[in-house]
Amino acid sequence: MPLDAVARMVAYMEQHPDVGLLAPRVQDVDGRLQPLCSLLPGPLELLLGRCFPLLRRSSGRLARYQLHAGGYSRVMEVPVPPGCCLLMRVETVLRAGMFDERFLQRFDTVDLARRTACIARTVFVPHVTVLRHTVRDPTQTSARGWRRRSAALWWRCVSAWRYFDKWGWLRDAERDRINARALRQLGQARRQPDGVNPAGTDVAG
């Protein structure tokens, strides 16, 4: 993380008092963008991604879900920010709370963003960049690695069940409203250039 990253994020929040949760741009150590912002997930979307990942990618659903339309080169109001680096306003923490320990495998971030959306805006800013190093497990193909992947999948399923049991399964009007607003704003942003340098906005699928 750059030394001035936190200061720049704090400065943005001071200029925008309606923002309660702020997230920076996330890149690999080789400079490749990690598109970690997303819409609020629905059960069918997650099932499609788990069972038919190639179909999800080729149909454009993955790009839509990960908000590729914004190019990650402009400020965006996002339903779900990256969970690896977040700045949260104290007032928002006091009202919305922190991560719920019942949720794992990203659903803790989704639940936090969902609660934050009730009282403040969640925003992605591209002018602050942090590096996220993904370590490949050398035991991935071994029996030990298989057990780890199985355990991770189990807890992801448990967290998904708990999340949808809390917020709603197929019928979730608030989820539809938040996602539609984010997509609508992205459409408007694409028609209104904001002067942000688009260099380095390669979106990894």
TILUMVO-977002 format. One record per residue: residue number from 0; residue in one letter; x, z, y of N, C-alpha, C in turn. Coordinates in steps of 0.2 Angstrom, whole numbers. Atoms other than C-alpha are relative to their C-alpha. Last residue first. Layout:
BEGIN
+-----+-----+-------+-------+-------+-------+-------+-------+-------+-------+-------+
:   n : res :   n.x :   n.z :   n.y :  ca.x :  ca.z :  ca.y :   c.x :   c.z :   c.y :
+-----+-----+-------+-------+-------+-------+-------+-------+-------+-------+-------+
: NUM :   a :     X :     Z :     Y :     X :     Z :     Y :     X :     Z :     Y :
...
+-----+-----+-------+-------+-------+-------+-------+-------+-------+-------+-------+
This chain:
BEGIN
+-----+-----+-------+-------+-------+-------+-------+-------+-------+-------+-------+
:   n : res :   n.x :   n.z :   n.y :  ca.x :  ca.z :  ca.y :   c.x :   c.z :   c.y :
+-----+-----+-------+-------+-------+-------+-------+-------+-------+-------+-------+
: 204 :   g :     6 :    -1 :     4 :   -61 :   -81 :   -58 :     0 :     5 :    -5 :
: 203 :   a :    -1 :     0 :     7 :   -46 :   -79 :   -46 :    -7 :     1 :    -4 :
: 202 :   v :     4 :    -5 :     4 :   -51 :   -83 :   -29 :     1 :    -1 :    -7 :
: 201 :   d :     1 :     3 :     7 :   -37 :   -92 :   -19 :    -4 :     6 :    -4 :
: 200 :   t :     7 :    -2 :     2 :   -39 :   -85 :    -1 :    -2 :    -3 :    -7 :
: 199 :   g :     0 :    -5 :     5 :   -21 :   -86 :     3 :    -6 :     3 :    -3 :
: 198 :   a :    -6 :     0 :     5 :   -23 :   -95 :    19 :     0 :     6 :    -5 :
: 197 :   p :     2 :     0 :     7 :   -40 :   -94 :    26 :     5 :    -1 :    -5 :
: 196 :   n :    -5 :     4 :     4 :   -34 :   -88 :    43 :    -2 :     0 :    -7 :
: 195 :   v :    -5 :    -4 :     4 :   -49 :   -79 :    51 :     4 :    -6 :    -4 :
: 194 :   g :    -7 :     0 :    -2 :   -57 :   -89 :    65 :     5 :     3 :    -4 :
: 193 :   d :    -1 :    -6 :    -4 :   -75 :   -83 :    62 :     7 :     0 :     2 :
: 192 :   p :    -7 :    -1 :     1 :   -82 :  -100 :    56 :     2 :     6 :     5 :
: 191 :   q :    -3 :    -2 :    -7 :  -101 :   -99 :    57 :     7 :     2 :    -1 :
: 190 :   r :     1 :     5 :    -5 :  -109 :  -109 :    43 :     2 :     2 :     7 :
: 189 :   r :    -3 :     6 :     2 :  -101 :   -99 :    29 :    -1 :    -6 :     5 :
: 188 :   a :    -7 :     0 :    -2 :  -105 :   -83 :    38 :     4 :    -7 :    -2 :
: 187 :   q :    -1 :     1 :    -7 :  -123 :   -87 :    37 :     7 :     0 :     2 :
: 186 :   g :     2 :     7 :    -2 :  -123 :   -90 :    19 :     1 :    -1 :     7 :
: 185 :   l :    -5 :     4 :     2 :  -113 :   -74 :    16 :    -2 :    -7 :     2 :
: 184 :   q :    -5 :    -1 :    -5 :  -126 :   -64 :    26 :     6 :    -5 :    -2 :
: 183 :   r :     3 :     3 :    -6 :  -140 :   -71 :    15 :     5 :     0 :     5 :
: 182 :   l :    -1 :     8 :     1 :  -130 :   -67 :    -1 :    -2 :    -3 :     6 :
: 181 :   a :    -7 :     2 :     0 :  -128 :   -49 :     5 :     1 :    -7 :    -1 :
: 180 :   r :    -3 :    -1 :    -7 :  -146 :   -47 :    10 :     7 :    -2 :     0 :
: 179 :   a :     3 :     6 :    -4 :  -152 :   -54 :    -6 :     3 :     0 :     7 :
: 178 :   n :    -3 :     6 :     2 :  -141 :   -41 :   -16 :    -2 :    -6 :     4 :
: 177 :   i :    -7 :    -1 :    -2 :  -147 :   -26 :    -6 :     3 :    -7 :    -2 :
: 176 :   r :     0 :     0 :    -7 :  -166 :   -32 :    -8 :     8 :     0 :     3 :
: 175 :   d :     1 :     7 :    -3 :  -164 :   -36 :   -26 :     0 :    -1 :     7 :
: 174 :   r :    -6 :     4 :     2 :  -156 :   -19 :   -30 :    -1 :    -7 :     3 :
: 173 :   e :    -5 :    -2 :    -4 :  -170 :   -10 :   -20 :     6 :    -4 :    -1 :
: 172 :   a :     1 :     3 :    -7 :  -183 :   -19 :   -29 :     5 :     1 :     5 :
: 171 :   d :    -3 :    -4 :    -5 :  -177 :   -14 :   -46 :     0 :    -3 :     7 :
: 170 :   r :     3 :     0 :    -6 :  -187 :   -20 :   -61 :     3 :     5 :     5 :
: 169 :   l :     1 :     7 :    -2 :  -176 :   -25 :   -75 :    -4 :     0 :     6 :
: 168 :   w :    -2 :     5 :     4 :  -168 :    -8 :   -77 :    -2 :    -7 :     2 :
: 167 :   g :     5 :     5 :     2 :  -170 :     5 :   -64 :     3 :    -5 :    -4 :
: 166 :   w :     2 :     4 :    -5 :  -159 :    17 :   -54 :    -5 :    -6 :    -2 :
: 165 :   k :     1 :    -4 :    -6 :  -156 :    32 :   -65 :    -3 :    -5 :     5 :
: 164 :   d :     5 :    -5 :     1 :  -159 :    24 :   -82 :    -1 :     4 :     6 :
: 163 :   f :     6 :     4 :     0 :  -149 :     9 :   -76 :    -6 :     5 :    -1 :
: 162 :   y :     1 :     3 :    -7 :  -134 :    20 :   -72 :    -7 :    -3 :     0 :
: 161 :   r :     1 :    -6 :    -5 :  -135 :    31 :   -88 :    -2 :    -3 :     7 :
: 160 :   w :     7 :    -3 :     2 :  -137 :    16 :   -99 :    -2 :     5 :     5 :
: 159 :   a :     5 :     5 :    -2 :  -122 :     7 :   -90 :    -7 :     3 :    -2 :
: 158 :   s :     1 :    -1 :    -7 :  -112 :    23 :   -92 :    -5 :    -5 :     3 :
: 157 :   v :     3 :    -7 :    -2 :  -115 :    24 :  -110 :    -1 :     0 :     7 :
: 156 :   c :     7 :     1 :     2 :  -111 :     5 :  -113 :    -4 :     7 :     2 :
: 155 :   r :     3 :     5 :    -4 :   -95 :     7 :  -103 :    -7 :    -1 :    -1 :
: 154 :   w :     1 :    -3 :    -6 :   -90 :    22 :  -113 :    -3 :    -4 :     6 :
: 153 :   w :     5 :    -5 :     1 :   -92 :    13 :  -129 :    -2 :     4 :     7 :
: 152 :   l :     6 :     3 :     0 :   -82 :    -2 :  -122 :    -6 :     5 :    -2 :
: 151 :   a :     2 :     2 :    -7 :   -68 :     9 :  -117 :    -7 :    -3 :     0 :
: 150 :   a :     2 :    -6 :    -4 :   -68 :    18 :  -134 :    -2 :    -2 :     7 :
: 149 :   s :     7 :    -2 :     2 :   -68 :     1 :  -143 :    -3 :     6 :     4 :
: 148 :   r :     5 :     5 :    -3 :   -54 :    -5 :  -132 :    -7 :     2 :    -3 :
: 147 :   r :     1 :    -1 :    -7 :   -44 :    11 :  -136 :    -5 :    -5 :     3 :
: 146 :   r :     4 :    -6 :    -1 :   -47 :    10 :  -155 :    -1 :     1 :     8 :
: 145 :   w :     7 :     1 :     2 :   -42 :    -8 :  -155 :    -4 :     6 :     1 :
: 144 :   g :     3 :     4 :    -5 :   -26 :    -4 :  -146 :    -7 :    -1 :    -1 :
: 143 :   r :     1 :    -5 :    -5 :   -22 :    10 :  -159 :    -3 :    -4 :     6 :
: 142 :   a :     6 :    -4 :     2 :   -25 :    -3 :  -173 :    -1 :     5 :     6 :
: 141 :   s :    -1 :    -4 :     6 :   -13 :   -15 :  -165 :    -6 :     4 :    -1 :
: 140 :   t :     1 :     3 :     6 :   -16 :   -30 :  -154 :     0 :     4 :    -6 :
: 139 :   q :     7 :     3 :     0 :   -17 :   -21 :  -138 :    -2 :    -3 :    -6 :
: 138 :   t :     3 :    -1 :     6 :    -2 :   -10 :  -142 :    -7 :    -3 :    -1 :
: 137 :   p :    -4 :     3 :     5 :     9 :   -17 :  -128 :    -3 :     1 :    -7 :
: 136 :   d :    -2 :    -5 :     6 :    -5 :   -12 :  -116 :     4 :    -4 :    -5 :
: 135 :   r :     2 :     2 :     7 :    -4 :   -24 :  -101 :     2 :     5 :    -5 :
: 134 :   v :    -5 :    -1 :     5 :    -2 :   -15 :   -84 :    -3 :    -2 :    -7 :
: 133 :   t :     3 :    -1 :     7 :   -12 :   -21 :   -70 :     5 :     0 :    -5 :
: 132 :   h :    -4 :     2 :     5 :    -3 :   -18 :   -53 :    -4 :     1 :    -7 :
: 131 :   r :     2 :    -3 :     6 :   -15 :   -17 :   -38 :     4 :    -3 :    -6 :
: 130 :   l :    -2 :     3 :     6 :    -8 :   -21 :   -21 :    -2 :     4 :    -6 :
: 129 :   v :    -4 :    -4 :     4 :   -16 :   -17 :    -5 :     1 :    -3 :    -7 :
: 128 :   t :    -1 :     2 :     7 :   -21 :   -28 :     9 :     3 :     5 :    -4 :
: 127 :   v :    -4 :    -6 :     3 :   -29 :   -24 :    26 :     1 :    -2 :    -8 :
: 126 :   h :    -6 :    -1 :    -3 :   -35 :   -39 :    36 :     5 :     6 :    -2 :
: 125 :   p :    -5 :     4 :     3 :   -48 :   -44 :    23 :     7 :     1 :     4 :
: 124 :   v :    -4 :     2 :    -5 :   -60 :   -30 :    27 :     6 :    -4 :    -3 :
: 123 :   f :    -7 :     2 :     2 :   -74 :   -26 :    15 :     3 :    -3 :     6 :
: 122 :   v :    -3 :     6 :    -3 :   -89 :   -16 :    21 :     7 :    -2 :    -3 :
: 121 :   t :    -6 :     1 :     4 :  -102 :    -4 :    14 :     4 :    -6 :     2 :
: 120 :   r :    -2 :     6 :     2 :  -115 :     1 :    28 :     7 :     0 :    -5 :
: 119 :   a :    -5 :     4 :    -4 :  -123 :    17 :    30 :     2 :    -6 :    -4 :
: 118 :   i :    -2 :    -3 :    -6 :  -137 :    29 :    24 :     5 :    -4 :     4 :
: 117 :   c :     6 :    -3 :    -3 :  -146 :    22 :     9 :     1 :     2 :     7 :
: 116 :   a :     5 :     5 :    -3 :  -132 :    10 :     5 :    -6 :     3 :     3 :
: 115 :   t :    -3 :     1 :    -7 :  -120 :    25 :     2 :    -5 :    -5 :     4 :
: 114 :   r :     3 :    -6 :    -4 :  -131 :    30 :   -13 :     2 :    -1 :     7 :
: 113 :   r :     8 :     0 :     0 :  -129 :    13 :   -21 :    -2 :     5 :     5 :
: 112 :   a :     2 :     5 :    -5 :  -110 :    12 :   -16 :    -8 :     0 :     0 :
: 111 :   l :    -2 :    -2 :    -6 :  -107 :    28 :   -26 :    -3 :    -5 :     6 :
: 110 :   d :     4 :    -5 :    -2 :  -117 :    22 :   -41 :     1 :     3 :     7 :
: 109 :   v :     7 :     3 :    -2 :  -108 :     6 :   -41 :    -5 :     5 :     2 :
: 108 :   t :     0 :     3 :    -6 :   -91 :    15 :   -40 :    -7 :    -3 :     2 :
: 107 :   d :    -1 :    -5 :    -5 :   -95 :    27 :   -54 :     0 :    -3 :     7 :
: 106 :   f :     6 :    -2 :    -2 :  -101 :    12 :   -64 :     0 :     6 :     5 :
: 105 :   r :     3 :     3 :    -6 :   -84 :     5 :   -63 :    -7 :     2 :     2 :
: 104 :   q :    -1 :     7 :     1 :   -79 :    10 :   -81 :    -4 :    -4 :     6 :
: 103 :   l :    -7 :     2 :     1 :   -86 :    28 :   -80 :     0 :    -8 :     0 :
: 102 :   f :    -1 :     7 :     0 :  -102 :    37 :   -74 :     8 :    -2 :    -1 :
: 101 :   r :     4 :     3 :     6 :  -107 :    55 :   -78 :     2 :    -7 :    -1 :
: 100 :   e :    -4 :     0 :     6 :   -93 :    61 :   -66 :    -3 :    -3 :    -6 :
:  99 :   d :     4 :    -3 :     5 :  -103 :    55 :   -51 :     4 :     0 :    -6 :
:  98 :   f :     1 :     3 :     6 :   -91 :    50 :   -37 :    -4 :     4 :    -5 :
:  97 :   m :    -6 :     4 :     2 :   -93 :    58 :   -20 :    -2 :    -3 :    -7 :
:  96 :   g :    -4 :    -3 :     6 :  -108 :    64 :   -11 :     5 :    -4 :    -2 :
:  95 :   a :     1 :     4 :     6 :  -121 :    54 :    -1 :     4 :     3 :    -6 :
:  94 :   r :     7 :     2 :     1 :  -124 :    65 :    14 :    -1 :    -3 :    -7 :
:  93 :   l :     5 :    -6 :     0 :  -108 :    75 :    15 :    -7 :    -2 :    -2 :
:  92 :   v :    -2 :    -4 :     5 :   -97 :    60 :    10 :    -5 :     6 :    -1 :
:  91 :   t :     3 :     4 :     5 :  -106 :    49 :    23 :     1 :     4 :    -7 :
:  90 :   e :     7 :    -1 :     0 :  -102 :    62 :    36 :    -3 :    -4 :    -6 :
:  89 :   v :     2 :    -7 :     2 :   -84 :    62 :    31 :    -7 :     1 :     0 :
:  88 :   r :     1 :    -4 :    -6 :   -82 :    43 :    32 :    -3 :     7 :    -3 :
:  87 :   m :     7 :    -2 :    -1 :   -76 :    35 :    16 :     0 :     5 :     6 :
:  86 :   l :    -1 :    -5 :    -5 :   -60 :    25 :    13 :    -8 :     1 :     2 :
:  85 :   l :     6 :    -1 :    -4 :   -59 :    16 :    -3 :     1 :     5 :     5 :
:  84 :   c :    -2 :    -2 :    -7 :   -45 :     9 :   -14 :    -6 :     0 :     5 :
:  83 :   c :    -6 :    -2 :     0 :   -47 :     6 :   -33 :     3 :     3 :     7 :
:  82 :   g :     0 :    -7 :     1 :   -66 :     5 :   -33 :     8 :     3 :     0 :
:  81 :   p :    -5 :    -2 :     5 :   -67 :   -12 :   -26 :     1 :     8 :     0 :
:  80 :   p :    -7 :     1 :    -2 :   -83 :   -13 :   -16 :     5 :     1 :    -6 :
:  79 :   v :    -5 :    -4 :     4 :  -101 :   -15 :   -22 :     7 :    -1 :     2 :
:  78 :   p :     4 :    -5 :     3 :  -116 :   -21 :   -11 :     5 :     5 :    -4 :
:  77 :   v :     1 :     2 :     7 :  -104 :   -30 :     1 :    -4 :     6 :    -3 :
:  76 :   e :     3 :    -5 :     2 :  -104 :   -32 :    20 :    -2 :    -1 :    -8 :
:  75 :   m :     6 :     0 :     3 :   -91 :   -44 :    23 :    -3 :     6 :    -2 :
:  74 :   v :     4 :    -7 :     1 :   -77 :   -46 :    35 :    -6 :    -1 :    -4 :
:  73 :   r :     3 :    -2 :    -6 :   -68 :   -63 :    32 :    -3 :     7 :    -2 :
:  72 :   s :    -5 :     1 :    -6 :   -55 :   -71 :    21 :    -4 :     3 :     6 :
:  71 :   y :    -4 :    -6 :    -1 :   -62 :   -65 :     4 :     4 :    -1 :     6 :
:  70 :   g :    -7 :     2 :     0 :   -69 :   -83 :     2 :     5 :     6 :     0 :
:  69 :   g :    -3 :    -3 :    -6 :   -86 :   -77 :     7 :     7 :    -2 :     0 :
:  68 :   a :     2 :     4 :    -6 :   -94 :   -88 :    -6 :     3 :     2 :     7 :
:  67 :   h :    -5 :     5 :    -2 :   -84 :   -80 :   -19 :    -2 :    -4 :     6 :
:  66 :   l :     0 :     1 :    -7 :   -96 :   -65 :   -19 :     6 :    -5 :     2 :
:  65 :   q :    -6 :    -2 :    -3 :   -91 :   -59 :   -36 :     1 :    -2 :     7 :
:  64 :   y :     0 :    -7 :     1 :  -109 :   -61 :   -43 :     6 :     3 :     4 :
:  63 :   r :     5 :    -3 :    -4 :  -110 :   -78 :   -36 :     0 :     7 :     0 :
:  62 :   a :    -2 :     0 :    -7 :   -93 :   -83 :   -43 :    -6 :     3 :     5 :
:  61 :   l :    -5 :    -5 :    -1 :   -99 :   -76 :   -60 :     3 :     0 :     7 :
:  60 :   r :     2 :    -7 :     0 :  -115 :   -85 :   -60 :     5 :     5 :     2 :
:  59 :   g :    -1 :    -2 :    -7 :  -107 :  -102 :   -56 :    -3 :     7 :     1 :
:  58 :   s :     6 :     1 :    -4 :  -113 :  -110 :   -72 :     0 :     3 :     7 :
:  57 :   s :     2 :     7 :    -1 :   -96 :  -112 :   -79 :    -6 :    -1 :     4 :
:  56 :   r :    -5 :     3 :    -5 :   -91 :   -94 :   -77 :    -2 :    -7 :     2 :
:  55 :   r :     1 :    -3 :    -6 :  -107 :   -87 :   -85 :     5 :    -2 :     5 :
:  54 :   l :     6 :     2 :    -3 :  -106 :   -99 :   -99 :    -1 :     3 :     7 :
:  53 :   l :    -2 :     7 :    -2 :   -88 :   -95 :  -103 :    -6 :    -3 :     4 :
:  52 :   p :    -5 :     0 :    -6 :   -92 :   -76 :  -103 :     1 :    -7 :     3 :
:  51 :   f :    -1 :     7 :    -1 :  -107 :   -78 :  -115 :     4 :    -1 :     6 :
:  50 :   c :     1 :     4 :     6 :  -109 :   -61 :  -124 :     1 :    -7 :     1 :
:  49 :   r :    -3 :    -2 :     6 :  -102 :   -49 :  -111 :     0 :    -5 :    -6 :
:  48 :   g :    -7 :     0 :    -1 :  -105 :   -58 :   -95 :     3 :     2 :    -7 :
:  47 :   l :    -2 :     7 :     0 :  -123 :   -62 :  -101 :     8 :    -1 :     1 :
:  46 :   l :     0 :     2 :     7 :  -126 :   -44 :  -105 :     2 :    -7 :    -1 :
:  45 :   l :    -5 :    -3 :     3 :  -120 :   -38 :   -88 :     0 :    -3 :    -8 :
:  44 :   e :    -6 :     2 :    -3 :  -131 :   -50 :   -79 :     6 :     2 :    -4 :
:  43 :   l :     0 :     7 :     3 :  -146 :   -46 :   -90 :     7 :    -3 :     2 :
:  42 :   p :    -2 :     0 :     7 :  -143 :   -27 :   -86 :     1 :    -7 :    -3 :
:  41 :   g :     6 :    -1 :     3 :  -142 :   -30 :   -67 :     1 :     0 :    -8 :
:  40 :   p :     2 :     3 :     6 :  -127 :   -27 :   -57 :    -7 :     1 :    -3 :
:  39 :   l :     2 :    -5 :     5 :  -126 :   -24 :   -39 :    -2 :    -3 :    -6 :
:  38 :   l :     7 :    -2 :    -1 :  -117 :   -38 :   -31 :    -1 :     6 :    -4 :
:  37 :   s :     5 :     3 :     5 :   -98 :   -39 :   -32 :    -7 :     2 :     3 :
:  36 :   c :     7 :    -1 :    -3 :   -82 :   -35 :   -23 :    -5 :    -3 :    -5 :
:  35 :   l :     3 :    -6 :     3 :   -67 :   -35 :   -35 :    -6 :     2 :     3 :
:  34 :   p :     6 :     0 :    -3 :   -60 :   -53 :   -32 :    -5 :     6 :    -3 :
:  33 :   q :     4 :    -2 :     5 :   -42 :   -50 :   -36 :    -7 :     1 :     3 :
:  32 :   l :     6 :    -4 :    -1 :   -32 :   -61 :   -25 :    -3 :     3 :    -6 :
:  31 :   r :     6 :     3 :     2 :   -15 :   -67 :   -31 :    -6 :     5 :     1 :
:  30 :   g :     4 :     3 :    -5 :     0 :   -61 :   -22 :    -7 :    -3 :    -1 :
:  29 :   d :    -2 :     7 :    -2 :    12 :   -59 :   -36 :    -4 :    -3 :     5 :
:  28 :   v :    -6 :     0 :    -3 :     9 :   -40 :   -36 :     3 :    -7 :     1 :
:  27 :   d :    -5 :    -2 :     5 :    -9 :   -43 :   -39 :     7 :     0 :     4 :
:  26 :   q :    -4 :     5 :     2 :   -20 :   -42 :   -23 :     4 :     2 :    -6 :
:  25 :   v :    -4 :    -3 :     5 :   -34 :   -31 :   -16 :     3 :    -6 :    -4 :
:  24 :   r :    -1 :     5 :     4 :   -42 :   -34 :     1 :     5 :     2 :    -6 :
:  23 :   p :    -5 :     6 :    -2 :   -47 :   -18 :     9 :     0 :    -5 :    -5 :
:  22 :   a :    -4 :     2 :     5 :   -63 :    -7 :     6 :     5 :    -5 :     3 :
:  21 :   l :    -4 :     6 :    -1 :   -73 :     3 :    18 :     5 :    -1 :    -5 :
:  20 :   l :    -4 :     1 :     5 :   -88 :    15 :    16 :     4 :    -6 :     1 :
:  19 :   g :    -2 :    -6 :     4 :   -98 :    23 :    29 :     5 :    -1 :    -5 :
:  18 :   v :    -3 :     1 :     6 :   -99 :     9 :    42 :     2 :     7 :    -3 :
:  17 :   d :     5 :     1 :     5 :  -112 :    12 :    56 :     3 :    -1 :    -7 :
:  16 :   p :     2 :    -7 :     2 :   -98 :    20 :    67 :    -6 :    -1 :    -5 :
:  15 :   h :     6 :     2 :     4 :   -89 :     3 :    68 :    -3 :     6 :    -3 :
:  14 :   q :     3 :     5 :    -4 :   -74 :     5 :    80 :    -7 :    -2 :    -2 :
:  13 :   e :     1 :    -3 :    -6 :   -69 :    21 :    72 :    -4 :    -5 :     5 :
:  12 :   m :     5 :    -4 :     1 :   -71 :    13 :    55 :    -2 :     4 :     7 :
:  11 :   y :     6 :     4 :     1 :   -60 :    -1 :    60 :    -6 :     4 :     0 :
:  10 :   a :     2 :     3 :    -7 :   -47 :    11 :    67 :    -6 :    -4 :    -1 :
:   9 :   v :     3 :    -5 :    -5 :   -47 :    21 :    51 :    -2 :    -3 :     6 :
:   8 :   m :     6 :    -1 :     2 :   -44 :     5 :    41 :    -4 :     6 :     4 :
:   7 :   r :     4 :     6 :    -2 :   -29 :     1 :    51 :    -8 :     1 :    -2 :
:   6 :   a :     1 :     0 :    -7 :   -22 :    18 :    50 :    -5 :    -5 :     2 :
:   5 :   v :     5 :    -5 :    -1 :   -24 :    18 :    31 :    -2 :     1 :     7 :
:   4 :   a :     6 :     2 :     3 :   -15 :     2 :    29 :    -6 :     5 :     2 :
:   3 :   d :     5 :    -1 :    -5 :    -1 :     6 :    41 :    -7 :    -2 :    -2 :
:   2 :   l :     0 :    -6 :    -3 :    12 :    10 :    28 :    -6 :     1 :     5 :
:   1 :   p :    -4 :     0 :    -6 :     7 :    -5 :    17 :    -1 :     7 :     4 :
:   0 :   m :     4 :     0 :    -6 :     0 :     0 :     0 :     4 :     0 :     6 :
+-----+-----+-------+-------+-------+-------+-------+-------+-------+-------+-------+
